[in-house]
Amino acid sequence: MQITSERESASIFVVPIDALPNDLDALRALVSQLSSERDAAIAETQRLTEQNDKLCHLLKQLQRAQFGARSERLDRDQMQLALEDIETAIAARDAEEEKSKPGAADKPADQRKKRRPNRGALPAHLPHVHVTLEPESKLCPCCQGAMHVIGEESSQRLDKIPAQYQVIVTHRPKYGCRACEGAVVQAPAQERLIKSGIPTEALVASVVVDKFAWHNPLYRQAQIMKLQGFPVDRSTLAFWVGVAAAEVKPVYLRLKEILLGSGKIAVDETRAPVLDPGRGRTKTGYFWAISRDDRPWGGTDPPGVAYTYAPGRGGEHAAALLAGYSGIVQ
């Protein structure tokens, strides 16, 4: 007997005539089994076809990014987004498939399909929280005697504690002498980055890092803080960033002074879109970099780089940047 679906290429089951049962109920059971296997094969074929289409699309995007015309090449960040979307879709489909299989969740961990390669133990420098799961009863199910530990199984998972805001209340008690009325002792108030301001230095540093290192704009950070229950205006965050910039500026000037004191430096500029108020669009700005790294040639000076913004890439900007410098410029 030959049982085929509408998509014969997807699933074909062939059963020899002499292997068919004579009993009608057994024959029905065989047909039902073969039908289930056919449906499962069709579903698997569809899943693999969709996955193959996604991979073909990804391959085309990679070829476009690598070999396409300059105007058609994808930005690195856009390529990362495309990869994330495809990988996420595949993982979601696999998770739904695993949930749909009866008894899949009850299988032991070593019998489940491994989706990721084993990367070894998690970093040892992270805090380790140990949780022990004890059985409901430690009495022997046969004789009801006390049982003792003969071994254990352990597993590791990576956890995260979400960012949590807290209020630091600083108390400065005053001490007075009963004998001397004018003698009062009190610890001096701590210096603050923002005088009479509410943020700690750690909070200001977090805002600055989120904005410049992780490209999380201030208005979005303000929205996150609002969800935590305390609204902070975006202009307030901008004020914090400005104060932090003024505090760090001497370090930047000293770094630039050290680099310009080197006998050989490298200078280059990189384009950066800059908001152009009033025109409703952006204009092109440039970050000029002064860098030094002589380690490949046996240099002992530590490497460093300092960035300076300029509205253009003309020679006058380079002359202003390297004013007073005498040495080799690459």
C-alpha positions as CSV (number, residue, x, y, z in Angstrom):
1,M,0.0,0.0,0.0
2,Q,1.2,3.5,-0.8
3,I,-0.1,6.5,1.2
4,T,0.8,10.0,-0.1
5,S,-0.2,13.5,0.8
6,E,-1.0,16.3,-1.6
7,R,2.7,17.2,-1.4
8,E,4.2,13.9,-2.5
9,S,7.7,15.3,-2.3
10,A,7.2,15.9,1.4
11,S,6.3,12.4,2.6
12,I,5.8,9.0,0.9
13,F,5.1,5.9,3.0
14,V,5.3,2.5,1.3
15,V,4.0,-0.7,3.1
16,P,4.3,-4.1,1.4
17,I,1.0,-5.8,0.6
18,D,2.0,-9.0,2.5
19,A,2.8,-6.9,5.6
20,L,-0.7,-5.5,5.9
21,P,-2.8,-7.0,8.8
22,N,-6.0,-8.9,8.0
23,D,-7.8,-7.5,11.0
24,L,-9.9,-4.4,10.2
25,D,-9.1,-2.7,13.6
26,A,-5.4,-3.3,13.2
27,L,-5.6,-2.0,9.6
28,R,-7.3,1.2,10.8
29,A,-4.7,1.6,13.5
30,L,-1.9,1.3,10.9
31,V,-3.6,3.9,8.7
32,S,-3.9,6.2,11.6
33,Q,-0.3,5.8,12.6
34,L,0.9,6.4,9.0
35,S,-1.3,9.5,8.7
36,S,0.2,10.9,11.9
37,E,3.7,10.2,10.7
38,R,2.8,11.8,7.4
39,D,1.4,15.0,9.1
40,A,4.5,15.2,11.3
41,A,6.8,14.9,8.2
42,I,4.8,17.6,6.4
43,A,5.1,19.9,9.4
44,E,8.8,19.2,9.7
45,T,9.3,19.9,6.0
46,Q,7.4,23.2,6.3
47,R,9.6,24.2,9.3
48,L,12.8,23.3,7.4
49,T,11.6,25.2,4.3
50,E,10.9,28.3,6.3
51,Q,14.2,28.0,8.1
52,N,16.0,27.5,4.7
53,D,14.2,30.6,3.3
54,K,15.5,32.7,6.3
55,L,19.0,31.4,5.9
56,C,18.9,32.1,2.1
57,H,17.8,35.7,2.9
58,L,20.6,36.0,5.4
59,L,23.1,34.8,2.9
60,K,21.9,37.3,0.3
61,Q,22.3,40.1,2.9
62,L,25.8,39.0,3.8
63,Q,26.7,38.9,0.1
64,R,25.2,42.3,-0.3
65,A,27.2,43.7,2.6
66,Q,30.4,42.1,1.4
67,F,30.3,42.4,-2.3
68,G,27.5,44.9,-3.2
69,A,28.0,48.4,-4.5
70,R,29.1,50.9,-1.9
71,S,25.7,52.6,-1.9
72,E,23.9,49.2,-1.3
73,R,26.1,47.8,1.4
74,L,24.5,47.4,4.8
75,D,25.8,49.2,7.8
76,R,27.4,47.0,10.4
77,D,24.6,47.8,12.9
78,Q,21.9,47.0,10.4
79,M,23.5,43.7,9.7
80,Q,23.6,42.9,13.4
81,L,19.9,43.7,13.6
82,A,19.1,41.4,10.7
83,L,21.1,38.6,12.3
84,E,19.2,39.1,15.6
85,D,15.8,39.0,13.9
86,I,16.6,35.8,12.0
87,E,18.1,34.1,15.0
88,T,15.2,35.2,17.2
89,A,12.6,33.9,14.7
90,I,14.4,30.5,14.5
91,A,14.6,30.2,18.3
92,A,11.0,31.1,18.8
93,R,9.9,28.5,16.2
94,D,12.1,25.8,17.9
95,A,10.7,26.7,21.3
96,E,7.1,26.4,20.1
97,E,7.9,23.1,18.5
98,E,9.4,21.7,21.7
99,K,6.4,22.9,23.7
100,S,4.0,21.2,21.3
101,K,5.7,17.8,21.7
102,P,4.0,15.8,24.5
103,G,6.3,14.9,27.4
104,A,9.2,17.0,26.1
105,A,9.3,19.1,29.3
106,D,9.3,15.9,31.5
107,K,12.4,14.4,29.9
108,P,15.7,14.5,31.8
109,A,18.1,17.3,31.0
110,D,20.6,15.0,29.4
111,Q,18.0,13.6,27.0
112,R,16.8,16.9,25.7
113,K,18.0,18.4,22.5
114,K,21.0,20.6,23.1
115,R,20.7,23.8,21.2
116,R,23.9,25.5,22.2
117,P,27.5,24.2,22.5
118,N,28.8,23.7,26.0
119,R,30.8,26.8,26.9
120,G,32.1,25.5,30.2
121,A,31.5,27.0,33.7
122,L,30.4,30.5,34.2
123,P,32.9,33.1,35.3
124,A,34.3,32.4,38.7
125,H,34.6,36.1,39.7
126,L,30.8,36.5,39.7
127,P,28.9,36.1,43.0
128,H,27.6,32.6,43.4
129,V,24.2,32.1,45.1
130,H,23.7,28.5,46.2
131,V,20.2,27.1,46.3
132,T,19.5,23.6,47.6
133,L,16.4,21.8,46.6
134,E,15.5,19.1,49.2
135,P,13.0,16.3,48.6
136,E,9.6,16.5,50.4
137,S,10.6,13.6,52.6
138,K,14.0,12.2,53.6
139,L,12.5,8.9,54.8
140,C,13.0,5.7,52.8
141,P,9.9,4.9,50.8
142,C,10.4,1.2,51.5
143,C,11.2,1.0,55.3
144,Q,10.6,4.6,56.3
145,G,14.2,4.7,57.7
146,A,16.3,7.9,57.7
147,M,18.2,8.4,54.5
148,H,21.7,10.0,54.0
149,V,23.3,11.9,51.2
150,I,25.1,9.8,48.7
151,G,25.8,12.4,46.1
152,E,24.3,15.4,44.3
153,E,23.7,17.0,41.0
154,S,24.5,20.7,40.4
155,S,23.9,23.1,37.6
156,Q,24.7,26.7,36.9
157,R,22.5,29.4,35.4
158,L,23.3,33.1,34.8
159,D,21.1,35.5,36.6
160,K,20.8,39.3,36.7
161,I,19.6,41.7,39.3
162,P,17.9,44.7,37.5
163,A,19.2,48.2,38.1
164,Q,17.8,49.4,41.4
165,Y,17.7,53.0,42.6
166,Q,18.1,53.7,46.2
167,V,18.1,56.8,48.5
168,I,21.2,57.4,50.6
169,V,20.3,59.3,53.7
170,T,23.4,60.9,55.3
171,H,23.1,61.8,59.0
172,R,25.6,64.2,60.7
173,P,24.9,64.2,64.4
174,K,26.0,67.2,66.5
175,Y,27.8,66.7,69.7
176,G,28.0,69.3,72.5
177,C,29.7,69.5,75.8
178,R,27.6,69.9,79.0
179,A,30.3,71.9,80.7
180,C,31.2,74.2,77.7
181,E,28.2,75.7,76.1
182,G,30.0,76.8,72.9
183,A,31.7,73.5,72.1
184,V,29.9,71.8,69.3
185,V,31.5,69.1,67.1
186,Q,30.0,67.8,63.9
187,A,31.5,65.9,60.9
188,P,31.9,68.1,57.8
189,A,29.6,67.6,54.9
190,Q,30.9,65.5,52.1
191,E,31.8,67.2,48.8
192,R,29.3,66.7,46.0
193,L,29.7,66.8,42.3
194,I,26.5,68.8,42.1
195,K,26.1,71.2,44.9
196,S,22.8,70.7,46.8
197,G,21.8,68.2,44.1
198,I,20.1,64.9,44.5
199,P,22.3,62.6,42.4
200,T,25.3,60.8,43.7
201,E,28.5,60.6,41.7
202,A,27.7,57.0,40.8
203,L,24.3,58.0,39.3
204,V,25.8,60.8,37.2
205,A,28.5,58.4,35.9
206,S,25.8,55.9,35.0
207,V,23.9,58.5,33.0
208,V,27.0,59.6,31.2
209,V,28.1,56.0,30.3
210,D,24.5,55.1,29.2
211,K,24.4,58.1,26.9
212,F,27.9,58.0,25.3
213,A,29.0,54.4,25.6
214,W,25.6,52.6,25.1
215,H,23.9,55.3,23.0
216,N,20.9,55.5,25.3
217,P,19.6,59.1,24.9
218,L,18.7,61.2,27.9
219,Y,15.0,61.4,27.0
220,R,14.8,57.6,27.1
221,Q,16.7,57.4,30.4
222,A,14.2,59.9,31.8
223,Q,11.4,57.6,30.7
224,I,13.0,54.6,32.4
225,M,13.4,56.7,35.7
226,K,9.7,57.7,35.4
227,L,8.7,54.0,35.2
228,Q,10.7,53.5,38.5
229,G,8.4,56.0,40.2
230,F,10.4,59.2,40.2
231,P,10.1,61.6,37.3
232,V,13.4,63.4,36.3
233,D,13.2,65.9,33.5
234,R,15.5,65.4,30.5
235,S,16.9,68.9,31.0
236,T,17.9,67.9,34.5
237,L,19.8,64.9,33.1
238,A,21.5,67.2,30.6
239,F,22.6,69.5,33.4
240,W,24.1,66.5,35.2
241,V,26.0,65.5,32.0
242,G,27.3,69.1,31.6
243,V,28.6,69.2,35.1
244,A,30.3,65.8,34.6
245,A,31.9,67.0,31.4
246,A,33.3,70.1,33.2
247,E,34.7,67.8,35.9
248,V,36.4,65.4,33.4
249,K,37.7,68.2,31.1
250,P,41.0,68.7,33.0
251,V,41.8,65.0,32.6
252,Y,41.1,65.3,28.8
253,L,43.3,68.3,28.5
254,R,46.1,66.6,30.3
255,L,45.8,63.5,28.1
256,K,45.9,65.7,25.0
257,E,49.0,67.5,26.4
258,I,50.7,64.2,26.9
259,L,49.9,62.9,23.4
260,L,51.1,66.2,21.8
261,G,54.4,65.7,23.7
262,S,55.1,62.5,21.8
263,G,57.6,62.3,19.0
264,K,55.2,60.5,16.7
265,I,51.4,60.6,16.6
266,A,48.6,59.5,14.3
267,V,45.8,61.9,13.4
268,D,42.6,61.0,11.6
269,E,39.0,62.2,11.4
270,T,35.7,60.4,11.4
271,R,32.4,61.6,10.2
272,A,29.5,62.0,12.7
273,P,26.0,63.2,12.1
274,V,25.2,66.4,14.0
275,L,21.8,67.9,14.6
276,D,21.2,71.1,12.6
277,P,18.5,73.1,14.4
278,G,16.2,75.0,12.2
279,R,16.8,72.9,9.1
280,G,15.0,69.8,10.3
281,R,17.9,67.5,9.4
282,T,21.5,66.6,10.3
283,K,24.8,68.0,9.1
284,T,28.2,66.3,8.9
285,G,30.6,66.9,11.7
286,Y,34.0,65.4,12.4
287,F,35.7,63.8,15.3
288,W,39.5,64.4,15.0
289,A,41.5,61.8,16.8
290,I,45.1,62.1,18.1
291,S,46.5,58.7,19.0
292,R,49.7,57.1,20.0
293,D,50.7,53.5,20.2
294,D,54.4,52.6,19.8
295,R,54.2,49.2,21.4
296,P,54.6,47.2,18.1
297,W,57.9,49.0,17.6
298,G,59.2,48.5,21.2
299,G,57.9,51.8,22.6
300,T,57.5,52.0,26.4
301,D,54.9,54.9,26.5
302,P,51.4,53.8,27.2
303,P,48.9,54.1,24.3
304,G,46.3,56.8,24.2
305,V,43.8,58.6,22.1
306,A,42.0,62.0,22.5
307,Y,39.1,63.1,20.4
308,T,38.3,66.7,19.4
309,Y,35.2,67.8,17.5
310,A,35.4,70.1,14.5
311,P,32.7,71.2,12.0
312,G,34.9,70.3,9.0
313,R,37.9,68.4,7.8
314,G,39.9,71.2,6.3
315,G,43.5,72.0,7.0
316,E,42.7,74.9,9.3
317,H,41.1,72.4,11.7
318,A,44.2,70.2,11.7
319,A,46.4,73.3,12.2
320,A,44.4,74.4,15.2
321,L,44.4,70.9,16.6
322,L,48.2,70.5,16.3
323,A,49.2,74.1,17.2
324,G,52.7,74.1,18.6
325,Y,53.4,70.4,17.9
326,S,56.8,69.4,16.6
327,G,57.2,65.8,15.6
328,I,56.1,63.2,13.1
329,V,52.4,63.2,12.1
330,Q,50.9,60.2,10.3
